[in-house]
Every structure is written in C-alpha cells, then in structure tokens.
C-alpha cells in the first residue's frame, strides 16, 4: 500500500511491507558518483541517485534477490550526470512505484533521456520538500522514516501525478513553479537532503548540497553522514560536523578521480573529530546495517 497523507505543512508518505529484519543502507560503488540503496526491515527498497554509467545495476543485482524487479521509490537528488545517468537503466530494468525529484532541469541530452524515461515509466511523481516525512513499514511496528530537510519552498500544485493538489503556506519561499523556472545557477544547491531514521540510529543523505546550506538544515546529531559532494571542500566544514556529530562518514567517489576528491581539508576535519571514514574508492560497495540500536559495517574489499 502506498499513500500520501497530510500532517501540518508536510506530506506524509506511508509505505507498508511484510517481514521484519534490519535496516540496510548500501552505498554502491559506482565510481565518481552517488547511488544509495536503502532496504527497510520490512523489505521496502528506496534508491537515492544512480551514479554515472550503469554500475548501479550490478549493485542492485548483488543486494536484492534476482526475482525482485520492483523498487518502491527512486529519488534523484539533483540532475547531474554523476547522480542521474544510472537511473535511466534502473527505470528500464525495474518497475519503480514512485519517483521523487524536485523537477529542477538541466539543459543536457542526458536530462532529456532521463525525463522521457521517467514519463514512460508512468509512475507516481513526488516533489520532495522540507517538512515532508516518509513513513515506511508502519504496520510492522518497526517504523523507518525519511525526513526531507531540503529544498525549502512553497508548493502550490499537485505533489504527485493524478492526486489532489496540496496547498501550503509560502513562508516567504519560492513556489515549485518559481524554483523550476529559475533554478539555482549551481545545481548542487537544488540537491535533496534527507535524514533516514530507524530506532535510535539515523543517517544524513546529502547529495551535493553546499556546506552553507547543509549546516543550516542539520538540526540533530546522527551516527552516519554521507559526505556531501564526494568529499569536495564545498560540501563539508567543521560547522557541518559539529551539527551532525557523526560516528561514520561515507564518501562516494571514484579511484584517482580528476577532481582530487576527497579534499584534504575535508579528510582533516573528519579526522580531527574522530569520525571513521569509509570510502568507495578504497572499500568498494559499503553496507551499513542497523537493528535500530547499533551499527555494523560491511565492505567488499
């Protein structure tokens, strides 16, 4: 069952599933890009970004049963090649029940391919915004929540295809239409930022959001931080780390990348705070698993 309810000024999306287990957060080794598969205790699968190329398909094949060809939700944090390209193949090979995207455009041929693939999927389209909360496995007594922390705008049109519109107070923020018509010059500023929580364990998934925004939206400590923008110095500073206070920092990046990621300042800042750093270029695909009380880590290498 998949439904959208309203609570205050935010939408609540409820996903219900069957069995109980542990929450798995799989940080796929896709090279220089992001792709994160979240599998709930009840078996729901949420994919956040798809990286460049098609390596995300191998990660999915290794992480879920071969007969499972359904993904409950796919999120594109922002429309850049190193987050978006792999999702085209995902839509071609899996049935996706819901697509979450702000609708920010990128005037490239790849974006047009992605947009056509999303339309052809004929699935529910959801526009995430600050204040939304996705509740997963609620009928099983093992709630996993995904809270949207960014972007922050007022919504005036429907949040999902074929559903009643959701009218929200503007709070002085741009409407979705204004956002899409005049997106940030830096597409990284449009990144969806979310917090995944299970029991007493939480994780920040940050896309490529700049540190100036990230330090304002983090409002509580979490054990896990997906380091923004592949470890670029534009995504992480001491203020971010002081707000998040992570135990684990996951950096999604490729070997010998031309950008020099991760930046030495970011690594030094993480080390100065005693944060354990896990990198895809060193460990391959990284899996963080939790029962809601403690964490365990698996790496391929």
N, C-alpha and C positions, 0 to 999 in steps of 0.2 A: 504494500500500500504506500502510495506517495501522495502527500497532500500539503497544501500551503495554508497556514492559519496566520492570524494577525495577533500580535501582542504588543500593545503600546504603539510605538512608532516603528517597530521592526517586524519583518516577516519571520514566521517560524515554519521551517520545512521539516516534516516528520517522515523518516524512513524507517520502516519496520521490517524485521527479518526473523529468522527462525532459531538458530542454535547459539549457544554461548561459548566463549573462549577468551582469547586475549586480543587486545588492540595491536595491530601491526602497522608500522609506518615504514615503508620501503622506499629508500632514496636511491632510485635507479641510476646505474652508471650508464649515462647516455653521452658521455663526452662533455664538451663545453656547453652545458645547458642544464635545465631543471626538468625533472619528472619524478613525482612523488605519488606512490600508491598507498592509500590508507584503507586497510581492511578492518572492519569493526568486529567485535566479539560475535555479533550475530551474522557475520558473513557479508555485510554490505561492502561494496568496493567504490572508492572515490579516487579518481585520478586528478592530480593537480599538475598541469602542464605535461608536455610530451617530449621536450627536448628537440634537438636537431635530428635530421635523418630519421631512421626507422628503428633505432636500437631499443626504444621503449617497448616495442612488440616482443622482443626477446625477454625483457624484464617481466612483462605481463605473463608470458608463457611459463616462466620459471617460478612465478609467485602464486598463480591460481591454477586450479585443475584444468586440463586440456579441454574438457567439455563445457567449461564455463565461458560463454561468449557474450556475457552481459555485464556492463558496467553501470552502476546506479547513477553516477554523476561524474561529469568531466568538467573541470574548471580550467579556463585559460586565464592566467593572471594578467597577462598583457600581450599584445600581438607582435611579438618579435620572434624571429626565426628560431632562436635557441630555446624557445618555450613552446612554439606553435607547430613547427613542421611535423613532428611526430604524431600530433593529434589527428592529422589528416589520415594517416594509416590506421590509427585506432578507430576512427569512425567508419573506415572501410571494412574493418575486420571484426568489430564488436557492435552489439546493439547497445546504444547509450540511452538511458532513460531521461537524463536531464543534462543540459549544457549550461554552465554558469560563466558568463562573460559580461563585462561592462559595455560591450559594443564599441569600445574605442577602436578606431580604424587605423590601418597602416596602408599607405598607398603603394603596395607592392603586389607583384603577381602571386606570391605565396599567400598573402592575406586573402586575395580573391578566391584562390583554391580552397583555403580553409572555410571561408564564408559559404561557398557553394556546398562544400561537404556538410557543413552544419545544417544548412537549409534542407539538403537532400535527406538528411537523417530523419527529418520530420519528427523531432522530439521536442520536449518542453524546453523553452528557453527561459532562463532565470537571470535576472540582473542583480548581482550581489551589491549590498551597500552596508555601510556602517550601521550596526544595531541589529542586523539580521542574525538569527540563530537557527542552525540546522540541528535537529534532534534525531539521533539515529538509535535504533534498537530499543525504542522507548517501551515497547510491550514486553521486553525481556528482563526488565529490571536492571539493565546494565547500560544506562544512558551514556552515549558518546555525543558530545556536542561540538559543532563547528561554529564559532562566532566570527562574523565578518567585522574587521576593525577598520578597513579602508577599501574602497574610496568612500568619501563622505559627501553625499549630495542628496537633494530632494528628488523624489520620484513622483511623476505625475501621470505616467502611462502604465500599462499592464506590465507586471514583472514576469509574466510567463505567457506564452502563446495560447490564446483561446481561453484565458481566465479573466475574471473581473479585474478591473484596474484597482490599484492600491494608491490612495491619495494620502500623501504625507505632508506635514508642515515643512516649509522650506528651510527653516533655521538659518536663513541667510546664505545657504549653499546653492550652487548651480543645480538646475534640474538635469535629469539624464539627457534630455534633448540638447541642452546647452553644452553639457560635457562632451557629447558626441560631436556636436557641430564645431566646438572649439577645444579639442583635446589638448592636454599639456604638450608643449614642444618636446619635452623629454618624456617618451612613452613609459619610461620606468616609473614616473610619478603616478601613472594610472594603475600600477600593479595592485591586484587584490591581495590584501594581507588578512590572514585568518589565524585563529587560535583553536587548536584541537584539544579537547579535554576528555579524559576518562578517569573517573575517580579523582585521586589527588595528583594525577600526572597531567601535564599539559605541554603543548609544543606550539611554537610560533612558526608559521609558514609565510614567507615574506616576499616571494617573487624577487624583483629587482628594485624594490622600493628604496628611495634615498634615505639616508640616515636622519636628515632633518625632519622627515615625515614620520619615520619609524619611531623615533624617540618620543614623539607626541602621542602615538596611539597605543604603545605598550603601557598597560595600566596595572599589571601584576606580574610577579615572578613566574617563570615556567622553567621546567627542568631541561627542555630541549629548544634550541634555536636553530632554524635553518638560516644560515648566514646569508644576508641579502646580497644579490648581485655577484654571486660566485666568489665572494671574498674580496671584491673591489673595495677600495678605501671610501667610495661614495656611499656604501651601504651600512657600515658599522663604525661606531665610535664608542668611547667609554660611557657616554650618556645612555646609549642603547643597552650596553651590557649592564650598567648599574640598574636600569629599569627592569630588564628581563631576568637578570641573575641566573643564567643558565648553568647547568652542570655539563651538558653536552652541546657542542656546536658542530653542525653538519655543513660542510662546504661542498657544493655540487659544481664540479669543474672538470675539464679535460687535462690530460697529461701534456706538459710542455706547450700550454696554450699561448697564443700570441699576445694576450693581454697582460701577462705577468701575474695572473691570479694564482693564489691569493696574495694580496698585497702584504708586504712585511709589517706595515703598521697595524693591520687587522690581526695578523697572527700574534704580534707582540702584545696587543691589547688583550686578546683571549688568554694568552699565557699569563699575563700579569694578573688576571682574575682567577687563575687556576681552573680554567674551563678545559675539559677534554675535547680535543679537536679530532673529528673524523672526516676524512676526505675521500671522495670518489676516485680521484686520480691515484690514490695510494691503496685503497681498500676494495675498489670495485663497488658493486652494489652493497649498500649498507641497510641493514634492517634493525629497527628499534622496536622492541616488543615490550608490552606492559600489561599487567593484570589490574592496573589502576592504583597500585601501591608502590611498585618498584619497577626498575627498567632492566632490560637485558639487551645486548648488542651482538649483532652478527655481521661479519664482513666476508666477502668472497675470497679475499687474498690473505 
